[in-house]
Amino acid sequence: MRPTITAFESSPDRGRGLARDMRVRWALEEVGQPYDVRLVSFKAMKEPAHLRLNPFGQIPTYEEGDLALFETGSIVLHIAKRHAGLLPDDANARARAITWMFAAVSTVEPPIVERSMATLVERDKPWYAERLTMLDDRARARLTQLSHHMGRADWLDGAFSAGDIMMVHAVRRLEGSGLLEEHPNITAYLARAATRPAYQRAFAAQLAVFTGKNPD
């Protein structure tokens, strides 16, 4: 059955691939599952029809028959369990890949998102410079830990997995901050992910919403 996901009608990221539907698009592209996209406005996201799919009024959502899901970790895990290619066959490696999915959204992403929000809404505040230094240090600590774990490895734990989808997308939010350049292995990790054909198709599809042009 062909699933339907929701995405921003007008994305705040201006097609940079940072909106969270990118994670779901990427996972679907990796497993070769065709999907439909229903674009929603900020107003529609707070209306009853969308709140029945996501009670918090966010995107993306995922509908497949009588199944409706929200939260990208849950959606990507559902896709990975239904299709080969995003979770290892070995039980222990599979469990580790799922652990990395949780680590991405629960441990690595929160300080990065907090920093991003501060740069958007607190620039004119008298405390901004001091607060940004603190937020940089928090994000830097997580990047350092991630860098130490990865060493010279291509992916988080052996082969590419759903854990990498979640981690790459979380860390990419720091592009342009100068923090990523402190860890060449992390910048190489992001660049490696961006060369994957599935990533490029997902990115092009999200960018097309902003530009109004269909991806080639």
C-alpha positions as a printed NumPy array, in Angstrom:
array([[  0.   ,   0.   ,   0.   ],
       [  1.308,   3.436,  -0.958],
       [  1.766,   5.582,   2.174],
       [  1.026,   9.296,   2.446],
       [  3.13 ,  11.683,   4.486],
       [  2.504,  15.302,   5.381],
       [  4.973,  18.155,   4.915],
       [  5.064,  21.923,   5.219],
       [  3.241,  23.807,   2.504],
       [  5.695,  26.631,   3.17 ],
       [  8.747,  25.322,   4.992],
       [ 10.645,  27.605,   7.398],
       [ 13.92 ,  26.09 ,   6.178],
       [ 13.352,  27.356,   2.604],
       [ 14.087,  23.979,   1.048],
       [ 17.401,  23.307,   2.809],
       [ 16.408,  19.76 ,   3.747],
       [ 16.146,  20.505,   7.47 ],
       [ 12.393,  20.027,   7.942],
       [ 11.722,  16.683,   9.591],
       [  9.779,  15.178,   6.697],
       [ 13.249,  14.86 ,   5.109],
       [ 13.967,  11.928,   7.427],
       [ 10.862,  10.072,   6.333],
       [ 11.367,  10.872,   2.65 ],
       [ 14.955,   9.64 ,   2.895],
       [ 13.958,   6.375,   4.569],
       [ 11.265,   5.712,   1.961],
       [ 13.708,   6.468,  -0.838],
       [ 16.332,   4.134,   0.662],
       [ 13.916,   1.195,   0.64 ],
       [ 12.379,   2.05 ,  -2.733],
       [  8.876,   2.611,  -1.397],
       [  6.785,   5.076,  -3.483],
       [  4.827,   7.555,  -1.402],
       [  2.478,  10.507,  -1.674],
       [  2.877,  13.856,   0.044],
       [  0.077,  16.051,   1.332],
       [  1.221,  19.614,   1.971],
       [ -0.314,  21.388,   4.948],
       [ -0.293,  25.033,   5.999],
       [  0.568,  26.201,   9.51 ],
       [ -3.121,  26.951,  10.003],
       [ -4.194,  23.492,   8.848],
       [ -1.689,  21.863,  11.21 ],
       [ -3.699,  23.18 ,  14.174],
       [ -7.103,  22.121,  12.853],
       [ -8.988,  18.966,  13.936],
       [ -8.282,  16.938,  10.786],
       [ -4.515,  17.181,  11.279],
       [ -4.677,  16.955,  15.066],
       [ -6.33 ,  13.562,  14.687],
       [ -3.097,  12.442,  13.019],
       [ -0.713,  14.309,  15.309],
       [ -2.196,  15.704,  18.531],
       [  0.739,  18.134,  18.809],
       [  0.004,  19.772,  15.465],
       [  3.339,  19.011,  13.815],
       [  4.644,  17.388,  10.65 ],
       [  5.352,  14.884,   9.325],
       [  2.588,  12.356,   9.752],
       [  2.416,   8.977,   8.049],
       [ -0.724,   7.223,   6.865],
       [ -0.843,   3.698,   5.495],
       [ -4.291,   2.139,   5.26 ],
       [ -5.838,   2.413,   8.714],
       [ -2.465,   3.117,  10.357],
       [ -1.559,   6.708,  11.242],
       [  1.784,   7.555,  12.848],
       [  3.589,  10.68 ,  14.01 ],
       [  7.122,  11.326,  15.335],
       [  9.896,  10.735,  12.837],
       [ 11.675,   8.148,  14.949],
       [  8.547,   6.015,  15.078],
       [  7.832,   6.479,  11.372],
       [ 11.366,   5.672,  10.251],
       [ 11.478,   2.63 ,  12.538],
       [  8.164,   1.422,  11.087],
       [  9.545,   1.781,   7.544],
       [ 12.786,   0.037,   8.523],
       [ 10.909,  -2.906,  10.04 ],
       [  8.67 ,  -3.342,   7.001],
       [ 11.406,  -3.117,   4.381],
       [ 14.896,  -4.547,   4.086],
       [ 17.921,  -2.284,   4.028],
       [ 17.69 ,   0.016,   7.04 ],
       [ 18.16 ,  -2.44 ,   9.905],
       [ 20.765,  -5.23 ,  10.09 ],
       [ 19.661,  -8.871,  10.075],
       [ 21.829,  -9.708,  13.083],
       [ 19.739,  -9.222,  16.229],
       [ 22.426,  -7.42 ,  18.231],
       [ 23.387,  -5.114,  15.369],
       [ 19.694,  -4.42 ,  14.792],
       [ 19.26 ,  -3.436,  18.43 ],
       [ 22.289,  -1.144,  18.237],
       [ 20.946,   0.561,  15.093],
       [ 17.666,   1.266,  16.898],
       [ 19.631,   2.565,  19.887],
       [ 21.368,   5.057,  17.594],
       [ 17.969,   6.238,  16.365],
       [ 17.029,   7.038,  19.968],
       [ 20.428,   8.622,  20.635],
       [ 19.99 ,  10.952,  17.672],
       [ 16.637,  12.361,  18.808],
       [ 17.053,  12.106,  22.594],
       [ 20.724,  12.924,  23.218],
       [ 22.304,  14.664,  20.233],
       [ 19.445,  16.67 ,  18.735],
       [ 18.03 ,  18.57 ,  21.766],
       [ 21.008,  20.919,  22.362],
       [ 21.324,  21.46 ,  18.61 ],
       [ 17.666,  22.432,  18.24 ],
       [ 17.875,  24.678,  21.306],
       [ 20.826,  26.475,  19.724],
       [ 19.001,  26.822,  16.402],
       [ 15.938,  28.304,  18.063],
       [ 18.038,  30.784,  20.001],
       [ 19.679,  32.043,  16.806],
       [ 16.235,  32.583,  15.321],
       [ 14.327,  34.253,  18.151],
       [ 16.849,  35.625,  20.659],
       [ 19.331,  37.579,  18.557],
       [ 18.   ,  40.921,  19.765],
       [ 18.135,  39.996,  23.448],
       [ 20.836,  41.438,  25.699],
       [ 21.792,  37.977,  26.912],
       [ 22.111,  36.455,  23.433],
       [ 25.917,  36.417,  23.135],
       [ 26.404,  34.82 ,  26.547],
       [ 23.629,  32.318,  25.943],
       [ 24.97 ,  31.375,  22.506],
       [ 28.37 ,  30.606,  24.016],
       [ 26.686,  28.265,  26.5  ],
       [ 24.612,  26.595,  23.762],
       [ 27.674,  26.222,  21.539],
       [ 29.465,  24.44 ,  24.382],
       [ 26.546,  22.025,  24.849],
       [ 26.375,  21.203,  21.144],
       [ 30.163,  20.966,  20.953],
       [ 30.211,  18.422,  23.781],
       [ 27.816,  16.134,  21.927],
       [ 29.741,  16.516,  18.667],
       [ 32.986,  15.642,  20.441],
       [ 31.444,  12.501,  21.911],
       [ 30.009,  11.51 ,  18.548],
       [ 33.341,  12.165,  16.849],
       [ 35.192,  10.001,  19.356],
       [ 32.738,   7.173,  18.801],
       [ 32.992,   7.298,  15.024],
       [ 36.736,   7.584,  14.676],
       [ 37.478,   6.66 ,  11.07 ],
       [ 34.281,   4.648,  10.534],
       [ 31.979,   5.45 ,   7.639],
       [ 28.769,   4.927,   9.616],
       [ 27.687,   4.738,  13.24 ],
       [ 27.806,   0.961,  13.616],
       [ 29.037,  -1.021,  10.638],
       [ 26.72 ,  -0.67 ,   7.642],
       [ 24.493,   2.332,   6.952],
       [ 21.238,   2.1  ,   8.903],
       [ 18.163,   3.989,  10.058],
       [ 20.321,   5.246,  12.908],
       [ 22.43 ,   7.152,  10.403],
       [ 19.356,   8.726,   8.816],
       [ 18.274,  10.125,  12.163],
       [ 21.773,  11.198,  13.232],
       [ 22.79 ,  12.863,   9.971],
       [ 19.612,  14.887,   9.841],
       [ 19.956,  16.001,  13.469],
       [ 23.587,  17.075,  13.101],
       [ 23.099,  18.843,   9.78 ],
       [ 21.277,  21.63 ,  11.62 ],
       [ 24.708,  22.851,  12.754],
       [ 25.892,  23.572,   9.226],
       [ 27.119,  27.145,   9.047],
       [ 27.733,  27.37 ,  12.796],
       [ 31.457,  26.629,  12.548],
       [ 31.121,  23.814,  15.082],
       [ 31.149,  20.979,  12.585],
       [ 34.512,  22.018,  11.175],
       [ 36.102,  21.164,  14.517],
       [ 35.517,  17.491,  13.672],
       [ 36.587,  16.542,  10.133],
       [ 35.273,  13.007,  10.566],
       [ 31.784,  14.387,  11.256],
       [ 31.861,  16.684,   8.23 ],
       [ 33.023,  13.709,   6.156],
       [ 30.162,  11.647,   7.603],
       [ 27.601,  14.245,   6.522],
       [ 29.179,  14.567,   3.087],
       [ 29.175,  10.793,   2.678],
       [ 25.48 ,  10.644,   3.505],
       [ 24.712,  13.427,   1.033],
       [ 26.174,  11.368,  -1.822],
       [ 23.647,   8.586,  -1.339],
       [ 21.173,   8.591,  -4.242],
       [ 18.231,   8.158,  -1.855],
       [ 19.318,  11.218,   0.129],
       [ 19.628,  13.255,  -3.048],
       [ 16.158,  12.237,  -4.233],
       [ 14.629,  13.115,  -0.859],
       [ 16.444,  16.456,  -0.751],
       [ 15.348,  17.314,  -4.295],
       [ 11.734,  16.445,  -3.485],
       [ 11.727,  18.687,  -0.419],
       [ 13.469,  21.517,  -2.285],
       [ 10.882,  21.271,  -5.057],
       [  8.156,  22.254,  -2.58 ],
       [  9.968,  25.526,  -1.938],
       [ 10.926,  26.292,  -5.541],
       [  7.697,  25.044,  -7.088],
       [  9.702,  23.019,  -9.583],
       [  9.411,  19.256,  -9.925],
       [ 12.706,  17.44 ,  -9.265],
       [ 14.289,  15.922, -12.362]])
